[in-house]
Each structure stands twice: as structure tokens, then as C-alpha cells.
């Protein structure tokens, strides 16, 4: 599911699983300004369409580790042909970069630390039953879907880009909570699979799992404001899952404040990261130092992965929590 170590050292992602959410070569590094605040992008909640077949139209659905997810290469080709609303696909392709600060933050790839965190959640037997969970910087949304399959009470998904939510995250959630009838996935050039075992539909017509989901795009602080000002009931999260979101030190303040605002007083954050992100400057120990200086959270490195570029799983909790 991840590349061999020699490929990792080059920092070049394959079409499905990227090794680093940021430019790692000389030609990419030139695009990265040394100092840039996390770009403003207004928050938006994305409604789940009533016609779920439409969500999966022209999508190729594959299966890995017991999860269904759409083939991202096909999505990229489709968006290039039809032009996504934000224009992030064409800009990413034309600039040969998986990170354009303030424009596109890497959500069109599945980065390897996502699988690291999935493994850890299983190994540590993290319980999601009836918990409220946020998949922050969700991209494909696999971590949130793991929580959903673990019987979480609510799962919210957030990504910087609305295109990622509409074209990737929401379709992945639909594929894993597929309702009655029909074959999941269409189009050529990839595998299609029958949907997972069906759950009873709610009166409103959505599969049971999808009724627990909400989807948001926008910059972190904007999403926080939307959640607290929204007319829908909102309770802080018992668990926040986030992977490869600390590659840029300029984002640390926004991320820290968002976690502090949204985490329940006795909640836990599980964060997956590389030790260092070449060309961008962030990394797990730099972020750990940043958090310690703020004196709000206690942190613990709960797992170190030594294959290829060293990677870590960090657990965070409020200092005065039980």
C-alpha cells in the first residue's frame, strides 16, 4: 500500500498513494514561499445528495484493507476534462506539484501516514462506539470511514478543498455505506466491486451510516466558526484523527487552535506524520515542540515506523484531562 523505501526517499507519489504531501524536489520547492500563512478559504458544509447513484456516477470503485474507495486517477482525468470548480486539478497537473499553498493542500492523494494511523487504530484497539469523531484534513476520508465502521455515533469530514469533498470524500463515504441495489462504480480501466453488506435505510432514504456523517470544506478556523454558529446541534469531538497535516510550520498555530477549540475536554487527538518533510520544513518533533510551548496539550509518541522515511503516531490530550 505504500512505496518501497527507495521511492520514498525521492518523495515522488504514485497515482494512488503519495509518499509526502508536499514538494520534495528542486523544481517543486521553488513554488513554496518561505513564509505564508494558511490561505483563507471560507467554510462550507456539503449536503449529501438524495440521489446516491449520481455521487458514484463515472467513478471507479476499488477495495483495499476492507474499505471501498474511488480511483483517484480517474477522478483527476474526469476533472481535467470537465474542469472542477476550484481548478485545483489542472493547476496541480500543470505545476507538477501536489501542494499549492492557499490553493490546493494535497487532498487528491492518499498519503502513506494514513495507512500508518489506520494500522495503529487497529493495533491499539481504539474504541469508536458512540463517539463523535472528526477526520481533519480528511482527503479520501479513510480514517473517518474506519471510525464509522467502528460504530462511531457521528463522523465529520473536513478538507481544505471543496473539490476533494465533492469528488472524493463524499463518494468514498457513499461507497462504504452503500444503500440497496445497484453495482458500485462505473467506467473502464479499473476494478469495480459489489457494495458492502447493506444496512437498513432511514426514513429519509439515506443508508444508516451516512446519516451520521457531515462534510465540510474550508480553512480550519473558518470551519470551526461554522460549526459553532450553525443552527444544527454540535458537540465537541471525542476523537480527532489527522494525517500528514503538519508538513508546513506556518500552519501550526491554526492547527493547534482548531484542535483546542474542537476537542472535548477528555478527548484524544491521533496524529500521523513523518519525522521531517523535506522542502517544506515541518515534522513531528518540530510540531511537538510547538505544542509543548503552548502548554495546552500533553503529547506522546505512541508509535514509530522505521521503514523508509521515519514516521510517527502522536497522541494528544488536554493537560488537565482525565
Buried (B, 14 or more C-beta within 10 A) or exposed (E): EBBEEEBBBEBBBEEBBBBBBBBBBEEBBEBBEEEEEBBEBEBBBBEBEEEBBEBBEBBBBBBEEEBBBBBBBBBBBBBBEEEBEBBBBBBBBEBEBBBBBBBBBBBBBBBBBBBBBBBBBEEEEBEBEEBBBBBBBBBBBBBBBBBBBBEBBBBBBBBBBBBBBBBBBBBBBBBBBBBEEEEBBBBEEBEBBEBBEEBEBEEEEBBEBBBBBBBBBBBBBBBBBBBEEEEEEBEBBBBBBBBBBBBBBBBBBBBBBBBBBBBBEEBBBBBBBBBBBBBBBBBBBBBBEBBEEEEBBBBEEEBEBEEBBEBBBBBBBBEEBE
